[in-house]
């Protein structure tokens, strides 16, 4: 495993594991060695011969990718992907480097698993060493079994049937081990696919919830904007009404002040008129009193003159008293009417 020198958007995981690929569904799978892998593609080594795939050719690949955890180990995730050969590099006369781009990306990024290159390299080497040790133990056990069986064969030919049976049992155990391994790999692959489906479903649900939340948020924001706009419109209308009300109140106050001023002037004129009317009435009363006094004097003089005349000459008796009184009252009423009906007089 090493550091990527190319300028790529995604870091690649570099390790050497076997990978199988086929140029068509009916073709027998071919074996190559992985060099590096990312979520979008991989590179593997293959023989420089006629069976090597060429550029733009579609192939089906089967491979395993380490999925590191926080416990110092990792699980091998097996994938089956259809990919397009985007480049073939001739490294030597016998080896080609084939770069493949997946039609469907992996569900995680192998080179970006929050683990250092050295730690990942140690874990991969430890796993490889463990596989090698297990393989050596199996080979040693098989060799010991074969040696024992050969020794038994050489020691006694009569044990040939027993040896054949033991060999068959050994082969059966090897076949059972291979089948168990294949079933375990299939089970792990099914679990990985189920986990991938579950993660895809959870991701879709999360995206649905996020979209629903965004829509609800947008609706709430639109509602708030509409309320703010309506409130601003209401406030503007209230301000306009307040201005109109203030203007009307100011106008009413001006009219009230004007009316009060007019009423004050009218009251002043009424008071002046009442005062002048009182003076006129007093003058009229005085003049009436004077006229009455003059009338009585005149009447007295007239009676005296009439009495003297009666003594001198006895004419027919006439009602002079009523006539004199009537004459005095007529003179008085004429003066009062003339005084009141004189419109040119200022009170």
C-alpha positions as CSV (number, residue, x, y, z in Angstrom):
1,X,0.0,0.0,0.0
2,X,1.4,3.4,-0.9
3,X,0.4,7.0,-1.4
4,X,-1.4,8.1,-4.6
5,X,0.7,10.3,-6.8
6,X,-2.0,11.1,-9.3
7,X,-4.2,14.2,-8.9
8,X,-7.5,12.5,-8.2
9,X,-10.7,13.7,-6.5
10,X,-10.8,10.6,-4.4
11,X,-7.9,8.8,-2.6
12,X,-7.3,5.2,-3.6
13,X,-6.6,2.2,-1.4
14,X,-3.5,0.4,-2.6
15,X,-3.1,-3.3,-1.8
16,X,-2.4,-6.6,-3.6
17,X,-5.3,-9.1,-3.7
18,X,-6.5,-11.3,-6.4
19,X,-9.5,-10.4,-8.5
20,X,-11.5,-12.3,-11.1
21,X,-13.0,-10.9,-14.3
22,X,-14.8,-12.0,-17.4
23,X,-15.2,-10.4,-20.8
24,X,-18.7,-12.0,-21.2
25,X,-21.2,-13.8,-19.0
26,X,-20.4,-17.1,-20.7
27,X,-16.7,-16.8,-20.5
28,X,-14.6,-18.6,-17.9
29,X,-13.4,-16.0,-15.3
30,X,-9.8,-14.9,-15.5
31,X,-7.6,-14.1,-12.5
32,X,-5.7,-10.9,-12.0
33,X,-4.0,-9.0,-9.1
34,X,-5.5,-5.8,-7.8
35,X,-3.3,-2.7,-7.5
36,X,-5.6,-0.1,-6.1
37,X,-9.3,0.6,-5.8
38,X,-11.7,3.5,-5.2
39,X,-15.5,3.8,-5.1
40,X,-15.5,4.5,-8.8
41,X,-12.9,2.2,-10.3
42,X,-9.9,-0.1,-9.8
43,X,-6.6,-1.1,-11.4
44,X,-5.3,-4.7,-11.7
45,X,-2.3,-6.5,-13.2
46,X,-2.8,-9.1,-15.9
47,X,-0.8,-11.1,-18.4
48,X,0.3,-9.3,-21.6
49,X,-1.3,-11.7,-24.0
50,X,-4.3,-12.0,-26.3
51,X,-6.8,-12.6,-23.4
52,X,-6.0,-9.2,-21.9
53,X,-9.0,-6.8,-22.3
54,X,-8.6,-3.7,-24.4
55,X,-9.7,-0.1,-24.0
56,X,-13.5,0.7,-24.0
57,X,-14.3,-3.0,-23.5
58,X,-16.9,-4.0,-20.9
59,X,-16.0,-6.6,-18.3
60,X,-17.6,-8.1,-15.2
61,X,-15.3,-8.1,-12.1
62,X,-15.5,-10.0,-8.8
63,X,-13.3,-8.7,-6.0
64,X,-13.1,-8.1,-2.3
65,X,-12.4,-4.8,-0.5
66,X,-11.3,-4.4,3.1
67,X,-13.8,-2.4,5.3
68,X,-11.9,-1.2,8.4
69,X,-13.5,-0.9,11.8
70,X,-12.4,0.7,15.1
71,X,-11.4,-2.5,16.7
72,X,-8.1,-2.9,14.9
73,X,-9.4,-5.3,12.3
74,X,-11.5,-5.3,9.1
75,X,-14.1,-7.2,7.1
76,X,-13.8,-8.1,3.5
77,X,-16.7,-6.8,1.4
78,X,-17.2,-8.7,-1.8
79,X,-18.4,-6.9,-4.9
80,X,-19.6,-7.8,-8.4
81,X,-19.4,-4.9,-10.8
82,X,-19.6,-4.2,-14.5
83,X,-16.9,-1.9,-15.6
84,X,-15.4,-0.3,-18.7
85,X,-11.7,-0.5,-19.4
86,X,-10.5,3.1,-19.7
87,X,-6.8,2.5,-20.1
88,X,-4.2,-0.4,-20.5
89,X,-0.6,0.4,-19.6
90,X,2.2,-2.0,-20.7
91,X,4.4,-2.3,-17.7
92,X,6.7,-5.1,-18.9
93,X,6.7,-7.5,-21.8
94,X,4.6,-9.9,-19.7
95,X,2.5,-7.7,-17.5
96,X,-0.2,-5.1,-18.3
97,X,-1.9,-2.6,-15.9
98,X,-5.6,-2.5,-16.6
99,X,-7.6,0.6,-15.3
100,X,-11.4,-0.1,-14.9
101,X,-14.2,2.4,-14.3
102,X,-17.3,0.9,-12.5
103,X,-20.8,1.5,-14.0
104,X,-22.1,1.6,-10.4
105,X,-19.9,3.1,-7.6
106,X,-19.2,1.2,-4.3
107,X,-21.3,2.2,-1.3
108,X,-18.1,3.5,0.5
109,X,-14.8,5.0,-0.3
110,X,-12.1,2.4,0.3
111,X,-9.2,4.9,0.4
112,X,-11.0,7.4,2.8
113,X,-11.9,5.3,5.8
114,X,-10.4,7.5,8.5
115,X,-7.4,5.3,8.9
116,X,-3.7,6.1,8.2
117,X,-1.8,4.4,5.4
118,X,0.6,2.7,7.8
119,X,-2.1,1.3,10.1
120,X,-4.1,0.0,7.0
121,X,-0.9,-1.5,5.7
122,X,-0.1,-3.3,9.0
123,X,-3.7,-4.7,9.2
124,X,-3.5,-5.9,5.6
125,X,-0.1,-7.5,6.2
126,X,-1.3,-9.1,9.4
127,X,-4.3,-10.5,7.6
128,X,-2.2,-11.7,4.7
129,X,0.3,-13.3,7.1
130,X,-2.6,-15.0,9.0
131,X,-3.9,-16.4,5.7
132,X,-0.4,-17.6,4.7
133,X,0.0,-19.2,8.2
134,X,-3.4,-20.9,7.9
135,X,-2.5,-22.1,4.4
136,X,0.9,-23.4,5.6
137,X,-0.8,-25.2,8.5
138,X,-3.3,-26.7,6.2
139,X,-0.5,-27.7,3.8
140,X,1.5,-29.1,6.7
141,X,-1.5,-31.1,7.9
142,X,-2.2,-32.3,4.5
143,X,1.5,-33.3,3.9
144,X,1.5,-35.1,7.3
145,X,-1.6,-36.9,6.4
146,X,-0.3,-37.9,3.0
147,X,3.1,-38.9,4.6
148,X,1.3,-41.0,7.2
149,X,-0.9,-42.6,4.5
150,X,2.2,-43.2,2.3
151,X,4.0,-44.8,5.2
152,X,1.0,-47.0,5.9
153,X,0.9,-47.9,2.2
154,X,4.6,-48.7,2.2
155,X,4.4,-50.6,5.5
156,X,1.4,-52.8,4.4
157,X,-0.1,-53.2,1.0
158,X,-3.1,-54.7,2.7
159,X,-4.0,-51.3,4.0
160,X,-4.4,-49.9,0.4
161,X,-8.2,-49.7,0.8
162,X,-7.9,-48.0,4.1
163,X,-5.5,-45.5,2.6
164,X,-7.9,-44.8,-0.3
165,X,-10.7,-44.2,2.2
166,X,-8.5,-41.9,4.3
167,X,-7.5,-40.0,1.1
168,X,-11.2,-39.7,0.1
169,X,-12.0,-38.4,3.6
170,X,-9.2,-35.9,3.4
171,X,-10.5,-34.8,0.0
172,X,-14.0,-34.7,1.3
173,X,-12.8,-32.5,4.2
174,X,-11.0,-30.2,1.8
175,X,-14.1,-30.1,-0.4
176,X,-16.3,-29.4,2.7
177,X,-13.9,-26.6,3.7
178,X,-14.0,-25.1,0.3
179,X,-17.9,-25.3,0.2
180,X,-18.1,-23.8,3.7
181,X,-15.8,-21.1,2.7
182,X,-17.8,-20.5,-0.4
183,X,-21.1,-20.4,1.6
184,X,-19.5,-18.0,4.1
185,X,-18.4,-15.8,1.3
186,X,-21.9,-15.9,-0.2
187,X,-23.5,-15.3,3.2
188,X,-21.2,-12.3,3.8
189,X,-21.9,-11.0,0.3
190,X,-25.7,-11.3,0.9
191,X,-25.2,-9.5,4.3
192,X,-23.2,-6.8,2.6
193,X,-25.9,-6.4,-0.1
194,X,-28.6,-6.4,2.5
195,X,-26.7,-3.7,4.5
196,X,-26.2,-1.8,1.3
197,X,-30.0,-1.9,0.5
198,X,-30.8,-0.9,4.1
199,X,-28.4,2.0,3.9
200,X,-29.9,3.0,0.6
201,X,-33.4,2.8,2.0
202,X,-32.3,4.8,5.1
203,X,-30.6,7.4,2.9
204,X,-33.7,7.7,0.7
205,X,-35.9,8.1,3.8
206,X,-33.5,10.7,5.2
207,X,-33.5,12.6,1.9
208,X,-37.3,12.4,1.9
209,X,-37.5,13.8,5.4
210,X,-35.0,16.5,4.5
211,X,-37.0,17.4,1.4
212,X,-40.2,17.5,3.5
213,X,-38.5,19.7,6.1
214,X,-37.2,22.0,3.4
215,X,-40.7,22.3,1.8
216,X,-42.3,22.9,5.3
217,X,-39.6,25.5,6.0
218,X,-40.2,27.2,2.7
219,X,-44.0,27.2,3.3
220,X,-43.4,28.7,6.8
221,X,-41.1,31.3,5.4
222,X,-43.7,32.2,2.7
223,X,-46.3,32.4,5.4
224,X,-44.2,34.6,7.6
225,X,-43.4,36.9,4.6
226,X,-47.1,37.1,3.8
227,X,-47.9,37.9,7.5
228,X,-45.1,40.6,7.6
229,X,-46.4,42.1,4.4
230,X,-50.0,42.1,5.7
231,X,-48.8,43.6,9.0
232,X,-46.8,46.3,7.2
233,X,-49.9,47.0,5.0
234,X,-52.1,47.2,8.1
235,X,-49.6,49.4,9.9
236,X,-49.4,51.7,6.9
237,X,-53.2,51.8,6.7
238,X,-53.3,52.6,10.5
239,X,-50.7,55.3,10.0
240,X,-52.7,56.8,7.1
241,X,-55.9,56.6,9.2
242,X,-54.1,58.2,12.1
243,X,-52.8,61.0,9.9
244,X,-56.3,61.5,8.5
245,X,-57.8,61.4,12.0
246,X,-55.2,63.9,13.3
247,X,-55.9,66.1,10.3
248,X,-59.7,65.9,10.9
249,X,-59.2,66.5,14.6
250,X,-57.0,69.5,13.8
251,X,-59.6,70.8,11.4
252,X,-62.4,70.2,13.9
253,X,-60.3,72.0,16.6
254,X,-59.8,74.9,14.2
255,X,-63.5,74.9,13.4
256,X,-64.3,74.7,17.1
257,X,-62.0,77.6,17.8
258,X,-63.5,79.5,15.0
259,X,-67.0,78.7,16.2
260,X,-66.0,79.7,19.7
261,X,-64.6,82.9,18.5
262,X,-67.8,83.6,16.5
263,X,-69.9,82.7,19.5
264,X,-67.8,84.9,21.7
265,X,-68.2,87.8,19.2
266,X,-72.0,87.1,19.0
267,X,-72.2,86.9,22.8
268,X,-70.3,90.2,22.9
269,X,-72.7,91.7,20.4
270,X,-75.6,90.3,22.3
271,X,-74.3,91.8,25.6
272,X,-73.8,95.1,23.8
273,X,-77.2,94.9,22.3
274,X,-78.8,94.0,25.6
275,X,-76.9,96.9,27.3
276,X,-78.0,99.3,24.5
277,X,-81.6,97.9,24.7
278,X,-81.6,98.5,28.5
279,X,-80.4,102.1,27.9
280,X,-83.1,102.6,25.3
281,X,-85.7,101.2,27.6
282,X,-84.5,103.4,30.4
283,X,-84.5,106.5,28.1
284,X,-88.0,105.5,26.8
285,X,-89.3,105.1,30.3
286,X,-87.8,108.5,31.2
287,X,-89.3,110.1,28.2
288,X,-92.7,108.4,28.9
289,X,-92.5,109.7,32.4
290,X,-91.7,113.2,31.1
291,X,-94.4,112.9,28.5
292,X,-96.9,111.8,31.1
293,X,-95.9,114.6,33.4
294,X,-96.2,117.1,30.5
295,X,-99.5,115.6,29.5
296,X,-100.8,116.0,33.0
297,X,-99.6,119.6,33.2
298,X,-101.2,120.2,29.8
299,X,-104.4,118.5,31.0
300,X,-104.4,120.6,34.2
301,X,-103.9,123.8,32.3
302,X,-106.6,122.8,29.8
303,X,-109.0,122.0,32.6
304,X,-108.2,125.3,34.2
305,X,-108.7,127.2,30.9
306,X,-111.9,125.3,30.3
307,X,-113.2,126.1,33.8
308,X,-112.5,129.7,33.2
309,X,-114.3,129.7,29.9
310,X,-117.2,127.9,31.4
311,X,-117.5,130.7,34.0
312,X,-117.3,133.2,31.2
313,X,-119.6,131.4,28.8
314,X,-121.6,128.3,29.4
315,X,-121.2,126.2,26.2
316,X,-122.5,122.7,25.8
317,X,-120.7,120.3,28.0
318,X,-118.1,118.3,26.2
319,X,-115.9,115.5,27.4
320,X,-112.6,117.5,27.2
321,X,-110.9,115.4,29.8
322,X,-111.0,112.2,27.8
323,X,-109.9,114.1,24.7
324,X,-107.0,115.7,26.4
325,X,-105.9,112.4,27.8
326,X,-106.3,110.8,24.4
327,X,-104.2,113.5,22.9
328,X,-101.4,113.1,25.4
329,X,-101.2,109.4,24.9
330,X,-101.2,109.7,21.1
331,X,-98.3,112.1,21.3
332,X,-96.4,109.8,23.6
333,X,-97.0,106.7,21.4
334,X,-95.9,108.6,18.3
335,X,-92.7,109.6,19.9
336,X,-92.0,105.9,21.1
337,X,-92.7,104.5,17.6
338,X,-90.5,107.1,16.0
339,X,-87.7,106.3,18.4
340,X,-87.9,102.5,17.9
341,X,-88.4,102.6,14.1
342,X,-85.4,104.9,13.6
343,X,-83.0,102.3,12.0
344,X,-80.3,104.8,11.3
345,X,-79.7,105.0,15.1
346,X,-76.8,102.9,16.4
347,X,-77.4,101.1,19.6
